Amino acid sequence: MKSARTGLTALIALPIAASFMLASPAAHAGKTLDAIKARGQVVCGVNPGLAGFAATDRNGKWIGLDVDICRALAAAVLGDGNKVKWVPLNAQQRFTALQSGEIDILARNTSWTLTRDASLGLQFTGVTYYDGQGFIVPKKFKVTSAQQLNGAEICVQSGTTTEKNLNDYFAARKIKYKPVVFEAFEPSVKAFFSGRCQAYTTDVSALASIRNKEAANPDDYVILPDLISKEPLSPAVRRGDDEWFAISKWVFNALVEAEEYGITQANVDKMKTSPDPSVQRLLGVSEDTGKLLGLNRNWAYNAIKATGNYGEIFDRNVGAASPLKLPRGLNNQWNKGGLMYAPPVR
């Protein structure tokens, strides 16, 4: 006869074992993934033209950090990083395009905020660039701080967190200024470089981009050291499709983790023979993590093969190998003084 203790142990063990069994089957494909597979493309909303993040080169090919995130996603889902339809969107269009289903993912240098997260029917998938709002001024003005802009006319784009941050910063310091507001990005930039405003404000990464692209002589302009906000830039997907949210989130995590493990676009095939269990798992050699996402086992391998790891994406688009030459800073790996930290793929 079994003891009461033995019977109790068996009763406790059964639900625990069952919970593990429930966690193992392949994930059901969500409606967004089904639609992507049916059309054979990921539809990605991007900036119409922000060098380093999303812009077309002289051959009409889309390039940039946000662009590469979409290419990696297409490679993971469809096995080909070129299977992307690009939808250029201005600041006013971007959220409506995502909400309406016009795009599958918004990868358009968009700041993750509480209001956007909680009230717009979308979910942010992970910070791809830690940024902050700043100011650019003509060097001839000899301004060294934003607090010296008392009475200045400052060009700013409406419908962005930039406009609100600008007002909050100067109101808190009782500094008077005159905002010169534009609905579209290009007119606001042209107004500044034509002398309509004494300063222009947006994210520092964008300031570096427009200085390099729009200024006749970039050395005639200086980006002030003041950062007046936190701007964690993140792609976003529609709320309500947990499967697509998980895929979008974990593809980016795989790119960050690949850099940590030293897996690059050039050596990803060789790394499949690595004895490191974490590398084998990430590349689908020892385990099939893809089935948990509704993807094949090579999902992470395909993404890395298409774009390289996060460090490679950063370097060629906005870092040392790019015209912008922005420092890694907060965007470095967590073990190198930065904030890039991916949950483990396991």
C-alpha positions in Angstrom: 0.0 0.0 0.0 1.3 3.4 -1.0 2.0 5.8 1.9 0.1 9.1 2.0 3.4 11.0 1.4 4.0 9.0 -1.7 0.6 9.7 -3.0 0.9 13.4 -2.2 4.3 13.6 -4.0 2.8 12.0 -7.1 -0.1 14.5 -7.1 2.3 17.4 -6.9 4.6 16.0 -9.6 1.8 15.6 -12.1 0.9 19.2 -12.7 4.6 20.2 -12.7 5.4 17.6 -15.4 2.3 18.7 -17.3 3.4 22.3 -17.2 6.7 21.4 -18.9 4.9 19.3 -21.5 2.6 22.3 -22.3 5.6 24.5 -22.9 7.3 22.4 -25.5 5.0 22.2 -28.6 5.7 24.4 -31.6 4.1 27.9 -31.5 0.9 28.6 -33.4 1.6 31.1 -36.2 -0.2 34.4 -35.6 -2.3 36.3 -38.2 0.6 38.7 -39.1 3.0 35.9 -39.7 0.4 34.1 -41.8 -0.1 37.2 -43.9 3.6 37.7 -44.3 4.1 34.1 -45.5 1.2 34.4 -47.9 2.5 37.6 -49.6 6.2 36.6 -49.3 7.2 40.0 -47.9 7.6 41.8 -44.6 6.1 45.3 -44.9 8.3 47.7 -43.0 7.5 51.4 -42.2 10.6 53.5 -42.3 11.7 57.1 -42.3 11.5 58.7 -45.8 15.2 59.8 -45.6 17.3 59.9 -42.5 20.9 59.0 -43.2 22.2 56.2 -41.0 18.7 54.9 -40.1 16.7 54.7 -43.3 17.5 56.3 -46.7 18.0 55.2 -50.3 21.5 55.1 -51.8 22.4 56.3 -55.3 21.2 53.0 -56.7 17.8 53.3 -54.9 18.6 50.6 -52.4 17.4 51.2 -48.8 20.1 51.3 -46.2 20.4 52.2 -42.5 20.2 50.8 -39.0 16.4 50.5 -39.0 16.5 49.1 -42.5 18.8 46.3 -41.4 16.5 45.4 -38.5 13.8 44.8 -41.0 16.1 42.8 -43.3 17.1 40.6 -40.4 13.4 40.0 -39.6 12.6 39.1 -43.2 15.6 36.7 -43.3 14.5 35.0 -40.0 10.9 34.6 -41.2 11.2 34.1 -45.0 14.9 33.0 -45.3 15.7 36.1 -47.4 16.6 39.6 -46.1 15.6 41.2 -49.4 12.0 40.1 -49.1 10.9 43.5 -47.6 8.4 46.1 -48.9 9.5 49.5 -47.8 6.8 52.1 -46.8 8.3 55.6 -46.2 6.3 57.4 -43.5 6.4 60.9 -42.0 6.0 61.5 -38.3 2.2 62.0 -38.6 1.6 58.9 -40.7 3.6 56.4 -38.9 1.3 55.2 -36.1 -1.8 55.2 -38.2 -0.1 53.1 -40.8 0.7 50.5 -38.2 -2.7 50.6 -36.5 -4.5 50.2 -39.8 -2.4 47.2 -40.9 -0.7 49.0 -43.8 2.6 47.8 -42.4 3.7 44.8 -40.3 6.3 46.7 -38.3 7.3 50.3 -37.7 11.1 50.7 -37.7 11.3 54.5 -37.9 13.6 56.1 -35.3 10.6 56.2 -32.9 11.0 56.9 -29.2 9.4 54.4 -26.7 7.2 56.3 -24.3 4.5 55.4 -21.8 1.8 57.3 -23.8 2.6 55.6 -27.1 3.0 52.2 -25.4 -0.3 52.3 -23.4 -2.7 54.2 -25.7 -1.9 53.7 -29.4 -2.6 50.0 -29.6 1.0 49.0 -30.3 4.0 47.3 -28.6 7.6 48.2 -28.7 9.9 45.3 -29.4 13.2 46.5 -27.9 15.6 49.4 -27.9 17.7 49.4 -31.0 19.4 52.8 -30.4 19.7 54.7 -27.1 19.4 58.4 -28.1 18.8 61.8 -26.6 17.4 65.1 -27.9 19.9 67.9 -28.5 20.6 71.1 -30.5 22.6 72.1 -33.5 23.7 75.7 -34.0 26.0 77.6 -36.4 29.5 77.6 -35.0 29.8 81.4 -35.7 27.3 82.1 -32.9 29.8 80.7 -30.4 27.1 79.1 -28.3 28.3 76.3 -26.1 25.2 75.4 -24.1 21.4 75.2 -24.8 21.0 77.5 -21.8 22.5 80.2 -23.9 19.6 80.1 -26.4 17.5 82.6 -24.5 15.2 84.4 -27.0 16.3 82.2 -29.9 14.1 81.0 -32.7 14.3 77.2 -32.8 13.1 75.0 -35.6 11.2 71.9 -34.6 9.0 69.3 -36.2 5.4 69.0 -34.9 3.8 65.7 -33.9 6.9 64.4 -32.2 8.1 64.0 -28.6 10.8 66.6 -29.7 8.3 69.5 -29.6 7.1 68.6 -26.1 10.6 68.1 -24.8 11.7 71.4 -26.1 8.9 73.2 -24.3 9.5 71.3 -21.1 13.2 72.0 -21.0 12.9 75.7 -21.4 9.8 76.1 -19.3 11.6 74.4 -16.4 14.5 76.8 -16.7 12.4 79.9 -17.4 14.2 80.5 -20.6 12.2 82.2 -23.4 12.4 81.0 -26.9 10.3 81.1 -30.1 9.4 77.7 -31.6 9.3 77.7 -35.4 7.1 74.6 -36.1 6.9 72.5 -39.3 4.7 69.5 -40.0 7.3 67.8 -42.2 10.9 66.9 -41.5 12.5 68.3 -44.7 11.1 71.8 -44.6 12.2 72.1 -40.9 15.7 71.2 -41.8 15.9 73.5 -44.9 14.6 76.4 -42.8 17.4 76.0 -40.3 20.2 75.7 -42.9 18.7 78.8 -44.7 19.0 80.8 -41.5 15.3 81.0 -40.6 16.2 79.7 -37.1 19.2 80.1 -34.8 19.0 76.5 -33.7 17.4 73.2 -34.7 16.4 70.4 -32.3 15.8 66.7 -32.6 17.6 63.5 -31.6 21.4 63.8 -31.6 21.7 60.9 -34.1 19.4 62.7 -36.5 21.4 66.0 -35.9 24.6 64.2 -37.0 22.7 62.8 -40.0 21.3 66.2 -41.2 24.6 68.0 -40.6 26.4 65.5 -42.8 23.7 65.5 -45.5 22.3 69.0 -45.6 25.1 71.4 -44.6 27.3 72.9 -47.4 30.1 72.7 -44.9 29.4 70.4 -41.9 32.2 72.0 -39.9 30.3 75.3 -39.8 27.8 73.7 -37.4 28.2 72.3 -33.9 26.0 69.9 -31.9 25.7 71.2 -28.4 26.7 68.8 -25.5 23.3 69.2 -23.7 21.0 66.2 -23.8 17.5 67.3 -22.8 15.7 63.9 -22.9 16.0 60.2 -23.0 15.0 58.8 -26.5 15.1 55.0 -26.5 14.4 54.2 -30.2 12.5 51.0 -30.8 10.6 49.3 -33.6 6.9 48.7 -32.8 4.2 46.2 -33.8 0.4 46.1 -33.4 -0.9 45.0 -30.0 -2.9 41.8 -30.0 -0.6 39.5 -32.1 1.6 38.0 -29.4 3.3 35.6 -31.9 4.5 38.4 -34.2 5.5 40.5 -31.2 7.7 37.6 -29.9 9.3 37.1 -33.3 10.1 40.8 -33.8 11.6 40.9 -30.3 13.7 37.8 -30.4 15.2 38.4 -33.8 16.7 41.6 -32.5 17.8 39.9 -29.3 19.6 37.3 -31.5 21.6 40.1 -33.3 22.7 41.5 -29.9 23.6 38.1 -28.5 25.5 37.2 -31.7 27.8 40.2 -31.1 28.4 39.1 -27.6 29.4 35.6 -28.7 31.6 36.9 -31.6 29.4 35.6 -34.3 29.6 37.8 -37.5 28.2 37.8 -41.0 31.5 36.5 -42.2 32.1 33.7 -39.7 28.6 32.5 -39.0 29.0 29.3 -41.0 32.3 28.5 -39.3 30.7 29.2 -35.9 28.3 26.4 -36.4 31.1 24.1 -35.4 31.8 26.0 -32.2 31.9 23.8 -29.0 30.1 26.6 -27.1 26.6 25.4 -26.2 25.2 28.9 -26.3 26.5 29.4 -29.9 25.2 26.0 -31.0 21.8 26.8 -29.5 21.6 30.3 -31.1 22.5 29.0 -34.6 20.1 26.0 -34.4 22.8 23.3 -34.3 21.9 21.7 -30.9 18.3 22.9 -30.4 15.4 24.0 -32.5 14.3 27.2 -30.7 12.6 28.3 -33.9 9.6 26.0 -33.3 8.8 28.1 -30.2 8.4 31.1 -32.5 6.7 29.4 -35.4 9.9 29.6 -37.4 12.4 27.1 -38.7 15.5 26.2 -36.6 17.8 28.4 -38.7 15.9 31.6 -38.0 18.8 33.3 -36.0 21.4 32.0 -38.4 19.5 33.5 -41.4 19.2 36.8 -39.7 22.9 37.1 -38.8 23.9 35.8 -42.3 21.7 38.6 -43.9 22.9 41.6 -41.8 25.6 40.6 -39.4 25.4 41.1 -35.7 24.2 44.3 -33.9 27.7 45.7 -33.7 28.2 45.3 -37.5 24.9 47.0 -38.2 25.8 49.9 -35.9 29.3 50.3 -37.3 28.5 50.5 -41.0 25.3 52.7 -40.6 26.0 55.2 -37.9 29.4 54.2 -36.3 33.1 54.4 -37.1 32.7 52.9 -40.7 29.9 55.4 -41.6 29.9 59.1 -42.5 28.2 59.9 -39.2 30.9 58.3 -37.1 28.8 58.3 -33.9 30.4 56.7 -30.9 28.9 53.4 -29.5 28.4 55.0 -26.1 25.3 53.7 -24.5 24.7 51.4 -27.5 27.7 49.3 -26.7 27.4 45.8 -25.2 26.5 45.6 -21.5 30.0 44.1 -20.7 31.7 47.0 -22.5 30.1 49.9 -20.7 26.9 50.1 -22.7 23.2 49.2 -22.3 22.9 46.6 -25.0 21.8 43.5 -23.1 19.9 40.7 -24.7 17.9 38.0 -22.8 19.5 34.7 -23.6 18.3 32.7 -26.5 17.6 29.4 -24.7 
